[in-house]
Amino acid sequence: MNCMHKEIRERIIREISENLNNKTCVHACWLGESDANNEVDSFSDIDLFLCVDDYKIDEIILNLLIII
């Protein structure tokens, strides 16, 4: 993976993490697929899994869309 792609991925993941960290309705957040299997390359997307209170799903998705 080239350096630029790696930096962009890391920045996106960091910003998502910082945004979700203070949300009490988010009970868990993890990366799956290539990140979980340590197989990230320049074609890898970000597979983000969340455990969120049902009544807050729309709000969390909107917040994530604003970030990315």
N, C-alpha and C positions, 0 to 999 in steps of 0.2 A: 504494500500500500504506500502511495506516495505521501510525503510529509504534509502537504496541504490538506489532502483528504482526511488524514488522521487528525489534524488540528481542528478541522471543521466538525468532524464527528464528536470529538471530545468536548468541544465547546457546546454543541447542541445538547449532549447528554448532561453536561454540568449545569446548563441553564434549566433544563427540565427538572433535574434533581433539586436544585435550589428553589425552584418554584413550587414543587410538590412537598418539600420538606416541612413547611409550616402549615400544611393543610391537615386539619384533624380528621377530615373525612377520608383521607388516603391512608389505608392501613398497611399496604405493602406495594412495592414497586421494584421490578426487576427486569433485566435484559435477558432475552432468550436467543435462540437460534445461533447465529455465527458468534455473537458475543459470548454466550454461555459455553460454547464449544471451543472457544479460543481459535476461531477460524475466520476472523475478520479480514477482508481484503478490500480492494478499491471498488468492488461492486456490491459490497454489503450494505443493506439498509439497516435501520435501527428498529429492532423488534422489542417494543416496550409493553410490558404487562403490568396491569394495575389492579389492585383490590380496593374498590371505592364504595362508599355508601351509595345505595341506589339513587337517592334523591339528589345527589350531587354530581352524577355522571355528566350531565350536559354542561355544567359549569366547568368541570375539570377539562373536558374535551375542548371547550372554547378557550380556556387558558393555554392549553398546549398548542392549539392552532395559532394563537397570537405569538407564541414564542418562536415557532418554526415558520 
